Amino acid sequence: MDSEFRSYGYIKTVLSDIGWGVKNPKRGGSLYFQGEFYNHDELLTNTLKSQKPENVILIPWLAENYYYIIEAKRNHKDLKIALQEDQRYCDQINQEYQEDYARFATGIAGTPDATFLVVTSFWDGKNWKEVSINNHLATGFYLENNAKIF
């Protein structure tokens, strides 16, 4: 039986292909895997404690850091659960600091032997909204350049 860990290579490849720096932020990149942020990012360490989203992307913007959370699940039927978990992580961060530091969430479900389904949402300051392009839900990750316009 496959696990969600099999999605890690896919996530890293796609993020790299669309412009994200996939190295650890302490090594010049933007991407933390699992709990790599512990003791490196005070805000995430204090807020998430022992929780470990699959990935956290650090988005430097206007002298602050914002966050993009990615959660993976093995089964396609669990795609919405992955997105809800992402949004819950983001909500925790935003509520703890009373600031919208965590604005982007992507749920991914599947395996390399089948397919991956991806759904992305953003926090508009009041509600979570799924990202759409020309009124069609986006089925991919958020581009780095687009993340900096919100």
N, C-alpha and C positions, 0 to 999 in steps of 0.2 A: 504494500500500500504506500502510495506517495504521500509526502507531507508538504506543508506550505513552504518549507525550506527550499524545495525545488524551484520555487519562483524567484529566488534571490538572484540567480544569474540573469534571468530575463529582465528583472527590474533594473539591475545595474547596467545591462547592455542598452536597454531602451533609454534610460535616463542619460547615459553618456551620448547616445545618438542624437538626442534632442537638446544637448548643450549643457546639461548639469555636470558639475565637477564631482565625480563619483569617489574621490579619495575622502578619507576622514578629514573633517575641517581643520584638525590640528596638523595636517600634512598638506594643506593648501586646497582641499576640496570643499564639498558642501554636504556630504552624505554620511550620516551615522547609521550603522547597522545595529539592530537590537539595542543593547544597553551601552554602546560605546560612548554615549554622551555623559554617563555617570562620572562625576568628578571633573568633567571638562566644561560643562555648561551648567552653571548654577541654577538658572531658572528651570531647566528641564529636570535636573537632579532633585530639586526641592519639590517640584510639582508632581512628577510622575512616580517618584520613589521607586518601588520595585517593579512597576509596569514597564514593559518593553515592546513598544510598537516595532514592526519589522524595520521600518526606516524612518528617520527624521532628516529632512533636508533643511539646512540652515540657509536663510535668505537674508544677507546683509542689506539693509536699506536705511538710508538717512541716519547713520550712526547707531542704529539699533539692529537687533536680530529678530527676524520673523521666522515662522516655522511652517513646514509642509509635512504632514504626517501620512505615512503609507502603511496600510495593514493588509496582510495577505491571508487567504484561506485556500484550502485544498479543493473544495467542491464548489462548482459553479453556483449551486443553490445557496451558498453562504456569502455571495457577493455583497448583498445589502448589510449583512452582519459585519463584514469587514469595514464597510463605509461607516456604519453606526459606531463601531469601536473607535475609528479614526476621529470622528466628530466628538465623541466623548472625551478622548485625550485632549483635543483642541479646546473643548469647553472647559475642562479642568484648568488648563493653562490660562485661558482668558479670564476665568472667574477668579483664580488665585491672585492674578496681578491686575485685575480690573482694567485690562488693556487687551486689544485684539492682536496679540502676538502670533497666535496660531490661526491662520486664515485659510489653509488649503488642506484637503483631505482626499486621499485616493484609496479606494478599496480595489483589490485585485483578487481574482479567484481562478484556480485552474492549475494545470500541470504542463510541463513541456511536452509530454507525450500526447496531450489532447490539445486544448487551447487555453488561452488566458482571456478572461473578461475583465475589463477595467472600467470603473466609474469614478469620476472626480467631482468634487464639490468645493465651493468656497463660501466663506463667512462674509456676508455683506454688512455686518455690524448689528444685524437684528435676527437674521435667519440663515440657515444653510440652504444653498441653491446649487443644484447640479449644473455643471458647466455645459453649455450648449453652443453650437455653432450653427447659425442660420436656422434656429428653432429645432435643431436635432441634437439629442444628447451626445456629448463628446464621449468617445470610447478609448481615451488614452490619458496619458499623464499631462500635467500642466507644464508648459514651456517656461524656462527660466525668465525670458524677457517678458512674458505675459504676467508672471507672478509679481513683477515689480511695478505694475501699473495700478494695483489695487491698494 
